[in-house]
Amino acid sequence: MKTRQLGNSDLHITPLGIGAWAMGGAGWAFSWGEQDDNASIGAIHAALDKGINWIDTAAVYGLGHSEEVVGRALKGRSVRPYVFTKCERRWGDDRVIFKSLKRDSIIGECEDSLKRLGIDVIDLYQIHWPEPDEDVEEGWAACAELQKAGKVRWIGVCNFNAAQLARAKAIAPITSLQPPYSIISPEIEESILPYCGANNIGTIVYSPMKSGLLSGAMSRERVAAMPADDFRRRTPHYQEPLLTRNLNLADLLRGIGERHGRTTGEVAIAWTLSRTEVTAAIVGMRSPAQVDGIIGAADFRLSESEIAEITAFMAQ
């Protein structure tokens, strides 16, 4: 599988990365519902065996559980993939999530993540959200301190706007940005992608299938049957009137995929990779079978006419 250099780093990553959000399981504010840890580990192994060379997780996913699952999956692997994780979202004994970009908090989070992951150094350490905004500089300076100490190799950010990127860049170089990006949510095209392209900031996008809406496996019945703790039920794109439009979009993508022997999800992911500023896409997976439905996006590219077809649909 071909790789691309991530921003200013020496990391050469595959076009797809393993997303471990759902692997956090149930029992926290942004859960996708119950998840079988063995299925998660199987998904990681299947993706690595097919050539994917990086995993993206976060401390807050499952309140530490996702990192623990990733750590279990890494044991015994002859070649370790790159491991990316995040800080800033914390929780207390009551399991209520709070936000902190204070220096001591960031330093402590890094140590906790290293222990859960069972590794000596994190390949890419990212600020999860620029919140509280007034502490962005303090948090980013702490990340740079961790990099100098050798705890992390490279540092990046997630969900920053262009102005926040500029503030961080004045303190230390930014290796990467992780923003949401999909056909349904293309907002970063206006100012954020151009800023990253102009400043050699790698872009690894998340939710390219809009949390499963464009996977080809979603339906009204499946949405209605989602467990009460699945955060997606509370989001506008999983509710009317947007749900009907989004499922119709998935039907369009399915038709494009059938022309090439590709899945609906692979078409959705390929759309995000058509932008030159996008280095790679994070793809959530919860079982080995799901890997087969997305792996083809690594080398599949849409034609200009197919991109125009999708653009025309979204303009309706």
Secondary structure, 3 states (H helix, E strand, C coil): CCCEECCCCCCEECCEEEECCHHHCCCCCCCCCCCCHHHHHHHHHHHHHCCCCEEECCCCCCCCHHHHHHHHHHCCCCCCCEEEEEECEEECCCCCEEECCCHHHHHHHHHHHHHHHCCCCEEEEEECCCCCHHHHHHHHHHHHHHHHCCCEEEEEEECCCHHHHHHHHCCCCCCEEECECCCCCCHHHCCHHHHHHHCCCEEEEECCCCCCCCCCCCCHHHHHCCCCCCHHHHCHHHCCCHHHHHHHHHHHHHHHHHHHCCCHHHHHHHHHHCCCCCCEEEEECCCHHHHHCCHHHHCCCCCHHHHHHHHHHHCC
